């Protein structure tokens, strides 16, 4: 049984491997599975797969109990792995709600990942996500500052990315800190009031606009909210308060604007069919 987490930080690739296994009856020879991965799955980071990182990604399935290997050289999906494989499509980079829920549940049951959660809770293993949010603190995931049996790769790469992608934690990009989150319904009026309050704090007076990601950082941390929920609320606010709230794409002609803002727009903005919303402007903010 593997103790340390495999070098497999992309959950969508783990999902893709489950889909390949499922399309082949739920079990395959590992040699053939590796061949199918190399042929059908886009590499997570490198230009091409290597046998080493394919091995790591295959190992992630039994590590998360999505699969098991009853005989040398063979791998079988578990019932949970089979369900995961039916909830989405091969090659889609973003997890859907069902995939996120399934993967979140298996990750939270992993004893190694539970050690990662204790970094936020002062050593206490939370019984569930509600307890994790209640006791979890905002921290910087600087490995040199942490006392943990996990290695730096697990903390700053594997587990951090798993937790972000399944909305167990969120990242405040402005101050580079991480904190527990849990999606809860909140009145749109309350979200609008919080939006205005945050806007006042971060508005760039020179251009009379605010960068959306800075508002996201404030509100998500205030409410222990996943960034996805913030962006969904912002789009709803934009519809309801269209006379006051304006979302704007990155305008190259708007000065001053640094090149890095355009490059980071896809990461920190809202990607739509109209372009990438990066700025927010609230009209008549004093009214």
LINFENVEN-V526611 format. One record per residue. N is the residue number from 1. OMEGA is omega as a letter, one per 20 degrees, with the letter a starting at -180 (* if undefined). Layout:
# LINFENVEN-V526611
N & OMEGA
N & OMEGA
This chain:
# LINFENVEN-V526611
1 & r
2 & a
3 & a
4 & a
5 & r
6 & r
7 & a
8 & a
9 & a
10 & a
11 & r
12 & r
13 & r
14 & r
15 & r
16 & r
17 & r
18 & r
19 & r
20 & r
21 & a
22 & r
23 & r
24 & r
25 & r
26 & r
27 & a
28 & r
29 & a
30 & r
31 & r
32 & r
33 & r
34 & r
35 & r
36 & r
37 & a
38 & a
39 & a
40 & a
41 & r
42 & a
43 & a
44 & a
45 & a
46 & r
47 & r
48 & r
49 & r
50 & r
51 & a
52 & a
53 & r
54 & r
55 & r
56 & a
57 & r
58 & a
59 & a
60 & a
61 & r
62 & r
63 & r
64 & r
65 & r
66 & r
67 & r
68 & a
69 & a
70 & r
71 & a
72 & r
73 & r
74 & r
75 & a
76 & r
77 & r
78 & r
79 & r
80 & r
81 & r
82 & r
83 & r
84 & a
85 & a
86 & a
87 & a
88 & a
89 & r
90 & r
91 & r
92 & a
93 & a
94 & r
95 & r
96 & a
97 & a
98 & r
99 & a
100 & a
101 & r
102 & a
103 & r
104 & a
105 & a
106 & r
107 & a
108 & r
109 & a
110 & a
111 & r
112 & r
113 & r
114 & r
115 & r
116 & r
117 & a
118 & r
119 & a
120 & a
121 & r
122 & r
123 & a
124 & r
125 & a
126 & r
127 & r
128 & a
129 & r
130 & r
131 & r
132 & r
133 & a
134 & a
135 & a
136 & r
137 & r
138 & a
139 & r
140 & a
141 & r
142 & a
143 & a
144 & a
145 & a
146 & r
147 & a
148 & r
149 & r
150 & r
151 & a
152 & r
153 & r
154 & a
155 & a
156 & r
157 & a
158 & a
159 & r
160 & a
161 & r
162 & a
163 & r
164 & a
165 & r
166 & r
167 & r
168 & r
169 & r
170 & a
171 & r
172 & a
173 & a
174 & a
175 & r
176 & r
177 & a
178 & a
179 & r
180 & r
181 & r
182 & a
183 & r
184 & r
185 & r
186 & a
187 & a
188 & r
189 & r
190 & r
191 & r
192 & r
193 & r
194 & r
195 & r
196 & r
197 & r
198 & r
199 & r
200 & a
201 & a
202 & a
203 & r
204 & a
205 & a
206 & a
207 & r
208 & r
209 & r
210 & r
211 & a
212 & a
213 & r
214 & r
215 & r
216 & a
217 & a
218 & a
219 & r
220 & r
221 & r
222 & a
223 & a
224 & a
225 & r
226 & a
227 & r
228 & a
229 & r
230 & a
231 & r
232 & r
233 & a
234 & r
235 & r
236 & r
237 & r
238 & r
239 & a
240 & a
241 & a
242 & r
243 & a
244 & a
245 & a
246 & r
247 & a
248 & r
249 & r
250 & a
251 & a
252 & a
253 & a
254 & r
255 & i
256 & r
257 & a
258 & a
259 & a
260 & a
261 & r
262 & a
263 & a
264 & a
265 & a
266 & a
267 & a
268 & r
269 & r
270 & a
271 & r
272 & r
273 & r
274 & a
275 & a
276 & r
277 & a
278 & a
279 & r
280 & r
281 & r
282 & a
283 & r
284 & a
285 & r
286 & a
287 & *
